[in-house]
Amino acid sequence: MSAEGRPFLQVIRGDATAEEVAALVAVLSARAAAAARSAAAPARRSGWADRSRMMRRPLPHGPGAWRAAVLPH
């Protein structure tokens, strides 16, 4: 058999039912999808390395604006 024709899963011992094989395929597919999602997610930058923190926020208006301008959010 060629590599394309060879089965991915093979029951070596015992007699697996179609439902058991389907459950195994579902679990392996879900695991592969979760691994692909976690690998595709970009790593979040730390707060210290994030340069967007250096940008000034707009100054607040109205009563108590002086207090809101200097206190952290």
PyMOL Python script that loads the backbone (N, CA, C, O; Angstrom):
from pymol import cmd

cmd.read_pdbstr("""\
ATOM      1  N   MET A   1       0.834  -1.193   0.000  1.00  0.00           N
ATOM      2  CA  MET A   1       0.000   0.000   0.000  1.00  0.00           C
ATOM      3  C   MET A   1       0.870   1.245   0.000  1.00  0.00           C
ATOM      4  O   MET A   1       1.965   1.254   0.563  1.00  0.00           O
ATOM      5  N   SER A   2       0.378   2.279  -0.629  1.00  0.00           N
ATOM      6  CA  SER A   2       1.102   3.547  -0.615  1.00  0.00           C
ATOM      7  C   SER A   2       0.774   4.285   0.677  1.00  0.00           C
ATOM      8  O   SER A   2      -0.108   3.877   1.432  1.00  0.00           O
ATOM      9  N   ALA A   3       1.492   5.371   0.920  1.00  0.00           N
ATOM     10  CA  ALA A   3       1.255   6.144   2.140  1.00  0.00           C
ATOM     11  C   ALA A   3      -0.137   6.760   2.129  1.00  0.00           C
ATOM     12  O   ALA A   3      -0.733   6.964   3.186  1.00  0.00           O
ATOM     13  N   GLU A   4      -0.661   7.057   0.943  1.00  0.00           N
ATOM     14  CA  GLU A   4      -1.996   7.653   0.857  1.00  0.00           C
ATOM     15  C   GLU A   4      -3.081   6.619   1.128  1.00  0.00           C
ATOM     16  O   GLU A   4      -4.133   6.958   1.670  1.00  0.00           O
ATOM     17  N   GLY A   5      -2.840   5.360   0.759  1.00  0.00           N
ATOM     18  CA  GLY A   5      -3.833   4.318   0.928  1.00  0.00           C
ATOM     19  C   GLY A   5      -3.803   3.660   2.289  1.00  0.00           C
ATOM     20  O   GLY A   5      -4.716   2.906   2.627  1.00  0.00           O
ATOM     21  N   ARG A   6      -2.772   3.928   3.083  1.00  0.00           N
ATOM     22  CA  ARG A   6      -2.645   3.309   4.398  1.00  0.00           C
ATOM     23  C   ARG A   6      -3.586   3.992   5.387  1.00  0.00           C
ATOM     24  O   ARG A   6      -3.653   5.221   5.410  1.00  0.00           O
ATOM     25  N   PRO A   7      -4.317   3.230   6.206  1.00  0.00           N
ATOM     26  CA  PRO A   7      -5.248   3.854   7.152  1.00  0.00           C
ATOM     27  C   PRO A   7      -4.504   4.607   8.259  1.00  0.00           C
ATOM     28  O   PRO A   7      -3.411   4.224   8.675  1.00  0.00           O
ATOM     29  N   PHE A   8      -5.131   5.682   8.715  1.00  0.00           N
ATOM     30  CA  PHE A   8      -4.551   6.477   9.793  1.00  0.00           C
ATOM     31  C   PHE A   8      -4.692   5.751  11.126  1.00  0.00           C
ATOM     32  O   PHE A   8      -3.776   5.778  11.947  1.00  0.00           O
ATOM     33  N   LEU A   9      -5.815   5.112  11.344  1.00  0.00           N
ATOM     34  CA  LEU A   9      -6.070   4.339  12.564  1.00  0.00           C
ATOM     35  C   LEU A   9      -6.214   2.871  12.194  1.00  0.00           C
ATOM     36  O   LEU A   9      -6.751   2.529  11.141  1.00  0.00           O
ATOM     37  N   GLN A  10      -5.728   2.020  13.071  1.00  0.00           N
ATOM     38  CA  GLN A  10      -5.833   0.590  12.820  1.00  0.00           C
ATOM     39  C   GLN A  10      -6.111  -0.109  14.142  1.00  0.00           C
ATOM     40  O   GLN A  10      -5.383   0.081  15.117  1.00  0.00           O
ATOM     41  N   VAL A  11      -7.164  -0.919  14.175  1.00  0.00           N
ATOM     42  CA  VAL A  11      -7.498  -1.706  15.361  1.00  0.00           C
ATOM     43  C   VAL A  11      -6.646  -2.966  15.310  1.00  0.00           C
ATOM     44  O   VAL A  11      -6.809  -3.801  14.420  1.00  0.00           O
ATOM     45  N   ILE A  12      -5.736  -3.098  16.272  1.00  0.00           N
ATOM     46  CA  ILE A  12      -4.805  -4.227  16.276  1.00  0.00           C
ATOM     47  C   ILE A  12      -5.371  -5.402  17.062  1.00  0.00           C
ATOM     48  O   ILE A  12      -5.234  -6.555  16.654  1.00  0.00           O
ATOM     49  N   ARG A  13      -5.999  -5.108  18.175  1.00  0.00           N
ATOM     50  CA  ARG A  13      -6.510  -6.183  19.013  1.00  0.00           C
ATOM     51  C   ARG A  13      -7.939  -5.843  19.427  1.00  0.00           C
ATOM     52  O   ARG A  13      -8.253  -4.676  19.660  1.00  0.00           O
ATOM     53  N   GLY A  14      -8.782  -6.820  19.519  1.00  0.00           N
ATOM     54  CA  GLY A  14     -10.159  -6.602  19.927  1.00  0.00           C
ATOM     55  C   GLY A  14     -11.064  -6.379  18.726  1.00  0.00           C
ATOM     56  O   GLY A  14     -10.641  -6.487  17.575  1.00  0.00           O
ATOM     57  N   ASP A  15     -12.310  -6.069  19.020  1.00  0.00           N
ATOM     58  CA  ASP A  15     -13.294  -5.869  17.958  1.00  0.00           C
ATOM     59  C   ASP A  15     -14.011  -4.554  18.237  1.00  0.00           C
ATOM     60  O   ASP A  15     -14.988  -4.526  18.986  1.00  0.00           O
ATOM     61  N   ALA A  16     -13.538  -3.476  17.644  1.00  0.00           N
ATOM     62  CA  ALA A  16     -14.136  -2.157  17.859  1.00  0.00           C
ATOM     63  C   ALA A  16     -15.383  -2.009  17.001  1.00  0.00           C
ATOM     64  O   ALA A  16     -15.395  -2.361  15.822  1.00  0.00           O
ATOM     65  N   THR A  17     -16.426  -1.481  17.621  1.00  0.00           N
ATOM     66  CA  THR A  17     -17.654  -1.230  16.870  1.00  0.00           C
ATOM     67  C   THR A  17     -17.502   0.063  16.084  1.00  0.00           C
ATOM     68  O   THR A  17     -16.565   0.830  16.302  1.00  0.00           O
ATOM     69  N   ALA A  18     -18.421   0.291  15.180  1.00  0.00           N
ATOM     70  CA  ALA A  18     -18.390   1.521  14.377  1.00  0.00           C
ATOM     71  C   ALA A  18     -18.548   2.752  15.266  1.00  0.00           C
ATOM     72  O   ALA A  18     -17.950   3.792  14.994  1.00  0.00           O
ATOM     73  N   GLU A  19     -19.352   2.640  16.329  1.00  0.00           N
ATOM     74  CA  GLU A  19     -19.553   3.758  17.246  1.00  0.00           C
ATOM     75  C   GLU A  19     -18.275   4.080  18.016  1.00  0.00           C
ATOM     76  O   GLU A  19     -17.958   5.250  18.225  1.00  0.00           O
ATOM     77  N   GLU A  20     -17.549   3.066  18.432  1.00  0.00           N
ATOM     78  CA  GLU A  20     -16.293   3.284  19.155  1.00  0.00           C
ATOM     79  C   GLU A  20     -15.245   3.938  18.261  1.00  0.00           C
ATOM     80  O   GLU A  20     -14.521   4.832  18.699  1.00  0.00           O
ATOM     81  N   VAL A  21     -15.166   3.497  17.027  1.00  0.00           N
ATOM     82  CA  VAL A  21     -14.216   4.102  16.090  1.00  0.00           C
ATOM     83  C   VAL A  21     -14.620   5.544  15.806  1.00  0.00           C
ATOM     84  O   VAL A  21     -13.760   6.422  15.723  1.00  0.00           O
ATOM     85  N   ALA A  22     -15.923   5.799  15.656  1.00  0.00           N
ATOM     86  CA  ALA A  22     -16.403   7.161  15.415  1.00  0.00           C
ATOM     87  C   ALA A  22     -16.094   8.067  16.601  1.00  0.00           C
ATOM     88  O   ALA A  22     -15.721   9.224  16.409  1.00  0.00           O
ATOM     89  N   ALA A  23     -16.244   7.563  17.820  1.00  0.00           N
ATOM     90  CA  ALA A  23     -15.925   8.356  19.010  1.00  0.00           C
ATOM     91  C   ALA A  23     -14.439   8.676  19.063  1.00  0.00           C
ATOM     92  O   ALA A  23     -14.055   9.792  19.412  1.00  0.00           O
ATOM     93  N   LEU A  24     -13.609   7.716  18.721  1.00  0.00           N
ATOM     94  CA  LEU A  24     -12.164   7.938  18.715  1.00  0.00           C
ATOM     95  C   LEU A  24     -11.776   8.980  17.674  1.00  0.00           C
ATOM     96  O   LEU A  24     -10.947   9.850  17.941  1.00  0.00           O
ATOM     97  N   VAL A  25     -12.366   8.895  16.499  1.00  0.00           N
ATOM     98  CA  VAL A  25     -12.088   9.873  15.442  1.00  0.00           C
ATOM     99  C   VAL A  25     -12.551  11.263  15.870  1.00  0.00           C
ATOM    100  O   VAL A  25     -11.863  12.246  15.598  1.00  0.00           O
ATOM    101  N   ALA A  26     -13.706  11.366  16.537  1.00  0.00           N
ATOM    102  CA  ALA A  26     -14.210  12.660  17.000  1.00  0.00           C
ATOM    103  C   ALA A  26     -13.269  13.280  18.026  1.00  0.00           C
ATOM    104  O   ALA A  26     -13.000  14.480  17.972  1.00  0.00           O
ATOM    105  N   VAL A  27     -12.770  12.480  18.954  1.00  0.00           N
ATOM    106  CA  VAL A  27     -11.849  12.987  19.979  1.00  0.00           C
ATOM    107  C   VAL A  27     -10.545  13.454  19.347  1.00  0.00           C
ATOM    108  O   VAL A  27     -10.039  14.525  19.683  1.00  0.00           O
ATOM    109  N   LEU A  28     -10.001  12.662  18.440  1.00  0.00           N
ATOM    110  CA  LEU A  28      -8.745  13.046  17.791  1.00  0.00           C
ATOM    111  C   LEU A  28      -8.918  14.288  16.924  1.00  0.00           C
ATOM    112  O   LEU A  28      -8.017  15.125  16.863  1.00  0.00           O
ATOM    113  N   SER A  29     -10.056  14.419  16.256  1.00  0.00           N
ATOM    114  CA  SER A  29     -10.322  15.606  15.440  1.00  0.00           C
ATOM    115  C   SER A  29     -10.452  16.850  16.311  1.00  0.00           C
ATOM    116  O   SER A  29      -9.924  17.907  15.967  1.00  0.00           O
ATOM    117  N   ALA A  30     -11.149  16.730  17.433  1.00  0.00           N
ATOM    118  CA  ALA A  30     -11.307  17.872  18.336  1.00  0.00           C
ATOM    119  C   ALA A  30      -9.968  18.294  18.921  1.00  0.00           C
ATOM    120  O   ALA A  30      -9.700  19.486  19.066  1.00  0.00           O
ATOM    121  N   ARG A  31      -9.133  17.328  19.255  1.00  0.00           N
ATOM    122  CA  ARG A  31      -7.805  17.646  19.792  1.00  0.00           C
ATOM    123  C   ARG A  31      -6.932  18.342  18.770  1.00  0.00           C
ATOM    124  O   ARG A  31      -6.215  19.286  19.100  1.00  0.00           O
ATOM    125  N   ALA A  32      -6.989  17.879  17.523  1.00  0.00           N
ATOM    126  CA  ALA A  32      -6.205  18.498  16.457  1.00  0.00           C
ATOM    127  C   ALA A  32      -6.692  19.914  16.184  1.00  0.00           C
ATOM    128  O   ALA A  32      -5.882  20.809  15.943  1.00  0.00           O
ATOM    129  N   ALA A  33      -8.008  20.131  16.221  1.00  0.00           N
ATOM    130  CA  ALA A  33      -8.557  21.470  15.997  1.00  0.00           C
ATOM    131  C   ALA A  33      -8.164  22.412  17.127  1.00  0.00           C
ATOM    132  O   ALA A  33      -7.846  23.574  16.874  1.00  0.00           O
ATOM    133  N   ALA A  34      -8.180  21.933  18.363  1.00  0.00           N
ATOM    134  CA  ALA A  34      -7.790  22.770  19.503  1.00  0.00           C
ATOM    135  C   ALA A  34      -6.313  23.128  19.434  1.00  0.00           C
ATOM    136  O   ALA A  34      -5.934  24.254  19.758  1.00  0.00           O
ATOM    137  N   ALA A  35      -5.485  22.196  19.020  1.00  0.00           N
ATOM    138  CA  ALA A  35      -4.052  22.474  18.894  1.00  0.00           C
ATOM    139  C   ALA A  35      -3.798  23.488  17.789  1.00  0.00           C
ATOM    140  O   ALA A  35      -2.920  24.341  17.922  1.00  0.00           O
ATOM    141  N   ALA A  36      -4.552  23.406  16.705  1.00  0.00           N
ATOM    142  CA  ALA A  36      -4.387  24.364  15.609  1.00  0.00           C
ATOM    143  C   ALA A  36      -4.829  25.754  16.042  1.00  0.00           C
ATOM    144  O   ALA A  36      -4.201  26.744  15.667  1.00  0.00           O
ATOM    145  N   ARG A  37      -5.900  25.845  16.823  1.00  0.00           N
ATOM    146  CA  ARG A  37      -6.371  27.148  17.303  1.00  0.00           C
ATOM    147  C   ARG A  37      -5.377  27.778  18.261  1.00  0.00           C
ATOM    148  O   ARG A  37      -5.114  28.978  18.176  1.00  0.00           O
ATOM    149  N   SER A  38      -4.819  26.990  19.172  1.00  0.00           N
ATOM    150  CA  SER A  38      -3.885  27.550  20.147  1.00  0.00           C
ATOM    151  C   SER A  38      -2.576  27.947  19.485  1.00  0.00           C
ATOM    152  O   SER A  38      -1.934  28.903  19.921  1.00  0.00           O
ATOM    153  N   ALA A  39      -2.168  27.238  18.447  1.00  0.00           N
ATOM    154  CA  ALA A  39      -0.941  27.594  17.742  1.00  0.00           C
ATOM    155  C   ALA A  39      -1.143  28.839  16.895  1.00  0.00           C
ATOM    156  O   ALA A  39      -0.195  29.592  16.672  1.00  0.00           O
ATOM    157  N   ALA A  40      -2.367  29.070  16.417  1.00  0.00           N
ATOM    158  CA  ALA A  40      -2.635  30.214  15.555  1.00  0.00           C
ATOM    159  C   ALA A  40      -2.830  31.499  16.356  1.00  0.00           C
ATOM    160  O   ALA A  40      -2.671  32.590  15.808  1.00  0.00           O
ATOM    161  N   ALA A  41      -3.168  31.396  17.625  1.00  0.00           N
ATOM    162  CA  ALA A  41      -3.401  32.587  18.440  1.00  0.00           C
ATOM    163  C   ALA A  41      -2.079  33.295  18.719  1.00  0.00           C
ATOM    164  O   ALA A  41      -1.123  32.669  19.179  1.00  0.00           O
ATOM    165  N   PRO A  42      -2.021  34.599  18.442  1.00  0.00           N
ATOM    166  CA  PRO A  42      -0.776  35.319  18.702  1.00  0.00           C
ATOM    167  C   PRO A  42      -0.538  35.474  20.204  1.00  0.00           C
ATOM    168  O   PRO A  42      -1.480  35.587  20.989  1.00  0.00           O
ATOM    169  N   ALA A  43       0.698  35.475  20.573  1.00  0.00           N
ATOM    170  CA  ALA A  43       1.040  35.640  21.982  1.00  0.00           C
ATOM    171  C   ALA A  43       0.761  37.080  22.399  1.00  0.00           C
ATOM    172  O   ALA A  43       1.100  38.017  21.676  1.00  0.00           O
ATOM    173  N   ARG A  44       0.155  37.253  23.545  1.00  0.00           N
ATOM    174  CA  ARG A  44      -0.158  38.590  24.023  1.00  0.00           C
ATOM    175  C   ARG A  44       1.102  39.242  24.566  1.00  0.00           C
ATOM    176  O   ARG A  44       1.872  38.623  25.300  1.00  0.00           O
ATOM    177  N   ARG A  45       1.301  40.488  24.198  1.00  0.00           N
ATOM    178  CA  ARG A  45       2.474  41.212  24.672  1.00  0.00           C
ATOM    179  C   ARG A  45       2.266  41.635  26.121  1.00  0.00           C
ATOM    180  O   ARG A  45       1.141  41.892  26.550  1.00  0.00           O
ATOM    181  N   SER A  46       3.341  41.701  26.851  1.00  0.00           N
ATOM    182  CA  SER A  46       3.229  42.122  28.241  1.00  0.00           C
ATOM    183  C   SER A  46       2.904  43.611  28.296  1.00  0.00           C
ATOM    184  O   SER A  46       3.144  44.345  27.337  1.00  0.00           O
ATOM    185  N   GLY A  47       2.365  44.042  29.409  1.00  0.00           N
ATOM    186  CA  GLY A  47       2.029  45.449  29.568  1.00  0.00           C
ATOM    187  C   GLY A  47       3.240  46.355  29.510  1.00  0.00           C
ATOM    188  O   GLY A  47       3.135  47.510  29.098  1.00  0.00           O
ATOM    189  N   TRP A  48       4.387  45.842  29.920  1.00  0.00           N
ATOM    190  CA  TRP A  48       5.598  46.650  29.902  1.00  0.00           C
ATOM    191  C   TRP A  48       6.128  46.841  28.487  1.00  0.00           C
ATOM    192  O   TRP A  48       6.696  47.890  28.181  1.00  0.00           O
ATOM    193  N   ALA A  49       5.957  45.863  27.631  1.00  0.00           N
ATOM    194  CA  ALA A  49       6.478  45.949  26.269  1.00  0.00           C
ATOM    195  C   ALA A  49       5.482  46.587  25.305  1.00  0.00           C
ATOM    196  O   ALA A  49       5.855  46.922  24.181  1.00  0.00           O
ATOM    197  N   ASP A  50       4.243  46.762  25.708  1.00  0.00           N
ATOM    198  CA  ASP A  50       3.219  47.306  24.826  1.00  0.00           C
ATOM    199  C   ASP A  50       3.383  48.816  24.717  1.00  0.00           C
ATOM    200  O   ASP A  50       3.186  49.538  25.694  1.00  0.00           O
ATOM    201  N   ARG A  51       3.740  49.289  23.542  1.00  0.00           N
ATOM    202  CA  ARG A  51       3.976  50.723  23.350  1.00  0.00           C
ATOM    203  C   ARG A  51       2.687  51.534  23.303  1.00  0.00           C
ATOM    204  O   ARG A  51       2.735  52.758  23.427  1.00  0.00           O
ATOM    205  N   SER A  52       1.555  50.897  23.130  1.00  0.00           N
ATOM    206  CA  SER A  52       0.306  51.656  23.094  1.00  0.00           C
ATOM    207  C   SER A  52      -0.005  52.274  24.456  1.00  0.00           C
ATOM    208  O   SER A  52      -0.783  53.224  24.540  1.00  0.00           O
ATOM    209  N   ARG A  53       0.592  51.748  25.514  1.00  0.00           N
ATOM    210  CA  ARG A  53       0.396  52.340  26.844  1.00  0.00           C
ATOM    211  C   ARG A  53       1.020  53.715  26.940  1.00  0.00           C
ATOM    212  O   ARG A  53       0.621  54.524  27.777  1.00  0.00           O
ATOM    213  N   MET A  54       2.002  53.988  26.085  1.00  0.00           N
ATOM    214  CA  MET A  54       2.693  55.271  26.141  1.00  0.00           C
ATOM    215  C   MET A  54       1.870  56.393  25.499  1.00  0.00           C
ATOM    216  O   MET A  54       2.166  57.572  25.691  1.00  0.00           O
ATOM    217  N   MET A  55       0.841  56.021  24.740  1.00  0.00           N
ATOM    218  CA  MET A  55      -0.004  57.026  24.097  1.00  0.00           C
ATOM    219  C   MET A  55      -0.869  57.696  25.154  1.00  0.00           C
ATOM    220  O   MET A  55      -1.385  57.036  26.056  1.00  0.00           O
ATOM    221  N   ARG A  56      -1.023  58.993  25.039  1.00  0.00           N
ATOM    222  CA  ARG A  56      -1.820  59.734  26.001  1.00  0.00           C
ATOM    223  C   ARG A  56      -3.298  59.549  25.693  1.00  0.00           C
ATOM    224  O   ARG A  56      -3.709  59.609  24.534  1.00  0.00           O
ATOM    225  N   ARG A  57      -4.072  59.331  26.702  1.00  0.00           N
ATOM    226  CA  ARG A  57      -5.517  59.229  26.540  1.00  0.00           C
ATOM    227  C   ARG A  57      -6.096  60.636  26.450  1.00  0.00           C
ATOM    228  O   ARG A  57      -5.477  61.590  26.923  1.00  0.00           O
ATOM    229  N   PRO A  58      -7.280  60.778  25.847  1.00  0.00           N
ATOM    230  CA  PRO A  58      -7.907  62.101  25.819  1.00  0.00           C
ATOM    231  C   PRO A  58      -8.226  62.558  27.244  1.00  0.00           C
ATOM    232  O   PRO A  58      -8.578  61.754  28.107  1.00  0.00           O
ATOM    233  N   LEU A  59      -8.097  63.837  27.462  1.00  0.00           N
ATOM    234  CA  LEU A  59      -8.371  64.376  28.794  1.00  0.00           C
ATOM    235  C   LEU A  59      -9.874  64.442  29.035  1.00  0.00           C
ATOM    236  O   LEU A  59     -10.629  64.802  28.133  1.00  0.00           O
ATOM    237  N   PRO A  60     -10.312  64.098  30.237  1.00  0.00           N
ATOM    238  CA  PRO A  60     -11.745  64.150  30.541  1.00  0.00           C
ATOM    239  C   PRO A  60     -12.225  65.593  30.694  1.00  0.00           C
ATOM    240  O   PRO A  60     -11.439  66.497  30.975  1.00  0.00           O
ATOM    241  N   HIS A  61     -13.521  65.788  30.504  1.00  0.00           N
ATOM    242  CA  HIS A  61     -14.122  67.114  30.640  1.00  0.00           C
ATOM    243  C   HIS A  61     -15.124  67.105  31.779  1.00  0.00           C
ATOM    244  O   HIS A  61     -15.583  66.044  32.202  1.00  0.00           O
ATOM    245  N   GLY A  62     -15.454  68.260  32.263  1.00  0.00           N
ATOM    246  CA  GLY A  62     -16.513  68.393  33.242  1.00  0.00           C
ATOM    247  C   GLY A  62     -15.995  68.453  34.665  1.00  0.00           C
ATOM    248  O   GLY A  62     -14.787  68.476  34.900  1.00  0.00           O
ATOM    249  N   PRO A  63     -16.939  68.478  35.630  1.00  0.00           N
ATOM    250  CA  PRO A  63     -16.569  68.557  37.035  1.00  0.00           C
ATOM    251  C   PRO A  63     -15.731  67.345  37.450  1.00  0.00           C
ATOM    252  O   PRO A  63     -16.044  66.213  37.081  1.00  0.00           O
ATOM    253  N   GLY A  64     -14.700  67.580  38.194  1.00  0.00           N
ATOM    254  CA  GLY A  64     -13.826  66.515  38.655  1.00  0.00           C
ATOM    255  C   GLY A  64     -12.861  66.037  37.585  1.00  0.00           C
ATOM    256  O   GLY A  64     -12.235  64.989  37.744  1.00  0.00           O
ATOM    257  N   ALA A  65     -12.728  66.790  36.491  1.00  0.00           N
ATOM    258  CA  ALA A  65     -11.854  66.370  35.395  1.00  0.00           C
ATOM    259  C   ALA A  65     -10.399  66.332  35.844  1.00  0.00           C
ATOM    260  O   ALA A  65      -9.639  65.469  35.404  1.00  0.00           O
ATOM    261  N   TRP A  66     -10.010  67.239  36.700  1.00  0.00           N
ATOM    262  CA  TRP A  66      -8.619  67.259  37.155  1.00  0.00           C
ATOM    263  C   TRP A  66      -8.281  65.978  37.899  1.00  0.00           C
ATOM    264  O   TRP A  66      -7.168  65.464  37.793  1.00  0.00           O
ATOM    265  N   ARG A  67      -9.258  65.460  38.662  1.00  0.00           N
ATOM    266  CA  ARG A  67      -9.035  64.242  39.424  1.00  0.00           C
ATOM    267  C   ARG A  67      -8.961  63.029  38.485  1.00  0.00           C
ATOM    268  O   ARG A  67      -8.122  62.148  38.672  1.00  0.00           O
ATOM    269  N   ALA A  68      -9.828  62.991  37.491  1.00  0.00           N
ATOM    270  CA  ALA A  68      -9.854  61.871  36.557  1.00  0.00           C
ATOM    271  C   ALA A  68      -8.637  61.878  35.641  1.00  0.00           C
ATOM    272  O   ALA A  68      -8.253  60.833  35.116  1.00  0.00           O
ATOM    273  N   ALA A  69      -8.026  63.042  35.443  1.00  0.00           N
ATOM    274  CA  ALA A  69      -6.879  63.135  34.540  1.00  0.00           C
ATOM    275  C   ALA A  69      -5.621  62.536  35.156  1.00  0.00           C
ATOM    276  O   ALA A  69      -4.738  62.082  34.430  1.00  0.00           O
ATOM    277  N   VAL A  70      -5.526  62.529  36.482  1.00  0.00           N
ATOM    278  CA  VAL A  70      -4.291  62.055  37.104  1.00  0.00           C
ATOM    279  C   VAL A  70      -4.426  60.688  37.775  1.00  0.00           C
ATOM    280  O   VAL A  70      -3.417  60.026  38.020  1.00  0.00           O
ATOM    281  N   LEU A  71      -5.633  60.259  38.072  1.00  0.00           N
ATOM    282  CA  LEU A  71      -5.814  58.967  38.718  1.00  0.00           C
ATOM    283  C   LEU A  71      -5.865  57.871  37.658  1.00  0.00           C
ATOM    284  O   LEU A  71      -6.429  58.082  36.584  1.00  0.00           O
ATOM    285  N   PRO A  72      -5.293  56.717  37.938  1.00  0.00           N
ATOM    286  CA  PRO A  72      -5.328  55.629  36.944  1.00  0.00           C
ATOM    287  C   PRO A  72      -6.746  55.108  36.753  1.00  0.00           C
ATOM    288  O   PRO A  72      -7.588  55.216  37.644  1.00  0.00           O
ATOM    289  N   HIS A  73      -6.991  54.552  35.599  1.00  0.00           N
ATOM    290  CA  HIS A  73      -8.323  54.026  35.258  1.00  0.00           C
ATOM    291  C   HIS A  73      -8.452  52.615  35.716  1.00  0.00           C
ATOM    292  O   HIS A  73      -9.499  51.997  35.522  1.00  0.00           O
TER     293      HIS A  73
END
""", "prot")
cmd.dss("prot")
cmd.show_as("cartoon", "prot")
cmd.util.cbc("prot")
cmd.orient("prot")
